[in-house]
Amino acid sequence: MDIPGRPPPNDTGQRRGNRRPRRENGATTVSANTASDNPSPSSPRNGGLENPTKPPRVRTKRNKPRPAADGAAEGAPSTSSPSANGGQASRRPKQKQRTEAAADSSAQPQPKASRRPRFNGGLTGPSEGVSSHSHRKDKYKLPDAGADDLTSTLIRSLSVAPYADCPICFSSIHPAQPTWSCSPTMPVIDDDPQYCWTTFHLKCIRSWSEKSYKEIKEAWRARGEERDGEWRCPGCQGKRNVLVGGYKCFCGSTPSPNARLATPHSCGNPCSRSKNACPHPCPLSCHPGPCPPCKVMLEVPCKCPRERIVPVRCGEDTRVSCGETCGRDLNCGKHKCQKPCHLGPCGDCQQVVDQKCWCGDEMRQTACGAGDKWLVGTGCEREGPVIDSLGWSCAKPCQRNYDCGKHSCDKPCHPPTLGSSSCPLSPSNVKTCPCGKKHIGADFPVRASCDDPIPTCQSTCDKPRSTCEHLCRAKCHADECPPCDALVIRPCRCGNVHRSIKCGDLHVTDEEAGITIEAPVLCDKPCTALRACGRHRCNRVCCPLASFASAKTKGKKRVVDPAEIGEEPGGMHECDLVCGKMLSCGNHRCEDRDHRGPCAPCLRSSFEELICFCGRTVLEPPVPCGTKIQCTYPCVFPPPECGHAKTPHVCHGDDVSCPPCPFLTTKLCACGAKMVGNVRCSLDRDKIGCGTVCGKLLECGFHHCERVCHADECGACTMPCGKSRKMCLPGHHPCTEPCHAPSACSEKEPCQTIVSLSCPCGRIKQSVRCGRSTTNTSGRSDVLKCTTECEIAKRNARLADALGINTASRDKNAGGPAVYSDELLGFARMNDKFLSVVEKAFAEFVSSGRKTQVLPQMPVERRKFVIELAGVYRMDYRMVDQEPHRSVELIRRIDTRIPASVLSSQVLVGSRPNLGKLGNLRATPAGVQKSSAPASRGWATPAGGSRAATPPSKVVELPASQAAPRPAAGVYRPPGARQVVDAPAPSVDVDVPDNWEDDA
């Protein structure tokens, strides 16, 4: 069913949105346009209108179906109906009808009370539709779909789907979403600001900027500086130190702009961005992207004397030129500038002219206006005025005659005067002696002419010198002053020594420059500073940079700029040796001077294609030197010959072998005796061993090969002979000479077998070499003699046998009774708990197999006790760590053992006469009184001592003649205290001490 006022679908792609109402002569007409050619501003593709808040709506009215009348068939198509004319209808007032519609209606029967004219159902032709649009200008302009400038592209990407993506979240930016654009509204802090005009989601760019800003600020705070943070635009990396604010339009004048305008995120007002070089506003409304160039024309005068007016676009360079010849005077004052109108000076005149020197003897060709300006008076005696002209000096003597006609000027070439100069030796010019202290005429006779000699006086010259501050000390003289003989002290060039030298010898004349300079003082010390390479020494005699070497080695290193120490290119400490290190390419060596740090990369390149071995990977030139192609395709070489599958790997050249076969198999060993399983297939047979001794008979026919399974030949016999020497029978002493089978042993050399010699009693034994040979058949067969110790040992054995003493029950581990000092005993009594801990640690260390043992940290007094006790256990020690964590490390020796009597047993026994273990057999001395009262706290049982149970004690009253034992160190004994002697414990097993025989 066709609806009046609405176009039916057709092939032209007409849409409802492409219809727009228009009033013409008081009637409302609706015209249809093709959507692809003339999009309407109210369509979604154009973003809507710019100024109205609501897009215009096209109102249509449907005509109700009514029966046909006056011969018109009901339902027959009518020429004036909208459906019969393609749905293109226009409205007209009743008073004014189109001429064509009136002609058609007069030819047909008139219907009864038709309301058709009221709705203006006549057709509108194509020509009329076009003409109706052509005279009216659209109120809202849309961006040209074919424009390729940045502003139009950004408007289309923000207005028309598919929309532009946010570079942070990669989601589309819809017109209703708040955005932020990289533009001068928030300037960057770079010197040369550049903007990318990229649009981001406001929430994305806020999160991005706040995170970066916070990280940079915390980094500065960690360094101890309070600075603001920074963040970079993800598009152009422009740095900003201000966070993103709220949602604003593109020009920044309106917050939260209306999103339903033609250009999303635009305020619709004229662009209010400020321009740096242009005072005129932007002609566009608020828009994304850069503002177009200003089209205002300025009138700028050129810089030539004519000052012609040249039109220049606003914002462009105002240094303009009218294009005509400059015409300004050049520096020579004779010629005009022939360049086009330009800025700045015209430059020197380049015309070549012949120019004479000041004296006129030499001629040269030079540019016009070139030369030197004479700044002093003219003439041989500078009596003439100063001239402004330019010239040059040929450096030859002037040779002009003075007014006397006898003398001439010997000064270098200079500007002359018109007349002759006065002779400097004339009596009228010379009125004193050369030093100026005596007058001619008063002190000397008057000179008649310039040929008369100038008289001299006997005073010193005292003229100032031009090379130094000393006065001339010679007698008055007419010629030049002699060299200065004053002694001055100058340091040498390196500052190592100071020397006294004549001032005249210190100044020399530079032949090239023609000036007098001060010569450096040199010493004989070579410079020990390192050159710029850091490896070679300078070795220059009296180097002026030698002081920097001492400054680096003494105290804290000071920061010195490399330019100050002569390490810059061409400096005195630049290394003159070639580096010669291999570069990273592996093909060339560094050709620079020796330097610090890594060498620069090789700059050579190949301009030929680098093709992989398989030919599927190609690197286009230029190819840097040393580049190795990395082909990712699989290897093209055939599989291994063993029959297993090839290991997957990438392509490689023929100079690199494929990976070996990783499969396990069973292979024959190197000697061929066994089959060895679980061996890698790629392993060579020479490297497979069964672990058995070869055992093959060697070439000597006497020895067998003792090498483990091998594949090569056994080789010549290198073993010692090993046969029993006949001279040493009945002892079986082997021959130690290299194998000499099948020949017999010569036995010329003495036998080197160790034999044992003993005395008749067997107590003394000595190991010696046999020594038998063809020249000494007896060898060392002598018997050792017994000594007096042997006789004592025999007597002690007889005595022990008579007393029934078992000497075999002695402790074999104890080498003898241990002797402890009084300091050890006193400290042990005061620190019995610490003593038990130390003895337990020593016992565990001796019983273990460790070579060293580090004890816990302890104070100085305890360390001293542990060190002295370690000597009794025959241990070495060394100190570990620093105070207050210093400790002792025990070191095991060969003879380390636990003593027979430990210190704790000595502390419990107490101080008593050293009678050994035989003291238990002796009677109790007289005068001993038993006391049931507890023992007083004396030096034997100090305060704070051991709380362990001790055997009962006896109070012994020693006679005055018998000296009391010395109290232990560090133990307080009150005056009048009695000595407490522990009662001896009953002995069950009688054992003989090791030194009991010394009492005999």
Number of C-alpha atoms within 10 A of each C-alpha: 5 14 15 20 22 23 20 17 12 9 5 10 11 17 17 14 17 20 25 18 17 17 11 11 9 11 15 15 21 20 19 21 19 14 17 11 8 10 18 24 23 22 18 15 15 20 24 25 23 25 15 10 11 12 16 13 11 15 11 12 10 11 14 7 7 8 8 14 13 10 10 15 11 10 10 9 13 13 15 18 20 25 20 14 18 15 19 24 25 21 24 22 14 12 7 12 14 12 8 11 17 11 10 13 13 9 8 11 12 13 14 9 6 9 11 14 17 12 20 24 22 24 22 20 11 11 8 12 16 13 11 14 12 10 8 9 8 11 10 13 13 21 14 10 11 8 11 10 11 14 18 19 18 20 24 24 17 23 24 16 14 12 17 21 18 18 16 14 11 11 13 18 21 20 20 12 15 20 24 23 24 23 21 18 16 15 16 22 13 10 6 7 11 15 18 16 20 20 23 27 23 20 15 15 23 16 14 18 21 16 14 16 20 14 14 16 16 17 14 14 13 10 8 9 11 12 12 14 21 20 22 16 18 16 15 13 13 19 15 19 16 17 18 17 10 14 19 21 28 31 23 19 18 17 14 15 20 19 19 21 24 27 28 28 32 29 27 22 16 16 22 17 18 15 14 7 10 14 11 13 14 20 14 13 18 24 23 27 22 16 19 11 13 18 13 12 13 15 13 17 18 20 18 20 10 14 13 17 15 16 14 18 15 18 18 14 8 16 13 19 21 18 13 14 16 21 17 17 14 19 17 17 11 10 16 16 18 14 13 14 22 18 13 7 10 18 9 14 19 14 11 13 13 10 20 16 19 22 20 16 12 13 13 13 10 14 16 21 22 18 15 12 13 18 10 14 17 19 21 27 16 15 14 17 12 15 13 10 11 16 17 22 19 18 13 14 14 21 15 18 17 20 15 17 11 10 16 18 18 13 14 15 21 25 22 21 16 8 10 15 21 18 22 18 18 18 18 13 11 17 19 20 20 19 18 17 15 18 17 18 11 10 13 16 10 15 18 11 12 18 13 12 11 19 19 20 19 12 15 15 22 16 16 13 14 9 17 13 10 15 16 19 17 17 15 22 19 14 7 6 18 12 16 21 15 15 14 12 11 16 15 18 19 21 17 16 15 14 13 12 15 14 20 17 14 19 17 13 12 12 8 6 8 8 10 13 13 15 13 14 18 19 18 12 15 15 19 19 24 19 23 25 19 13 13 16 16 21 16 17 16 21 24 18 21 25 16 17 14 13 13 14 11 9 8 8 10 11 7 11 10 12 10 11 21 17 19 15 12 10 15 18 25 20 25 17 13 13 17 14 15 14 18 17 16 12 10 15 16 17 14 15 16 22 19 12 8 9 18 10 12 18 8 13 13 14 11 11 12 18 14 18 16 16 9 11 16 15 15 12 12 13 16 15 18 16 14 12 16 13 19 12 14 12 19 13 14 8 14 15 9 10 8 12 12 18 15 10 13 13 22 21 15 9 6 8 9 20 12 13 19 15 13 13 13 12 19 18 22 21 20 15 13 15 13 15 13 10 16 16 17 15 15 13 16 14 11 21 20 19 12 14 14 18 14 13 14 17 14 15 11 15 19 17 18 15 13 15 22 21 16 9 8 17 9 11 20 13 15 14 19 17 17 16 21 17 19 20 9 9 12 14 20 17 21 19 15 12 20 16 15 9 8 10 18 13 18 11 15 16 21 15 17 13 15 12 18 16 16 13 14 12 13 15 14 11 10 13 15 19 21 23 19 12 12 14 12 14 16 15 12 10 11 15 12 15 11 8 11 17 12 13 14 14 13 15 14 12 12 14 12 9 9 9 14 12 14 8 11 14 12 9 10 14 13 15 14 15 12 15 11 15 15 18 22 21 21 22 29 20 15 19 14 14 20 14 11 18 19 11 13 22 14 12 18 16 10 9 9 11 11 15 15 14 17 10 17 16 12 13 9 17 17 14 16 21 18 16 21 19 12 17 21 17 21 15 18 11 13 14 10 9 11 10 11 17 20 20 16 20 18 19 13 7 10 16 20 19 17 15 14 17 22 15 9 16 19 18 17 20 20 13 10 8 9 13 13 14 12 15 10 8 7 11 7 8 10 12 10 10 11 10 9 10 16 14 17 18 25 25 22 18 13 10 17 17 9 9 7 11 12 13 18 20 20 18 14 13 9 7 6 7 8 13 10 9 18 22 15 15 18 14 17 10 7 6 11 17 23 21 18 19 15 16 10 8 11 7 7 13 16 17 14 15 10 12 12 6 5 6
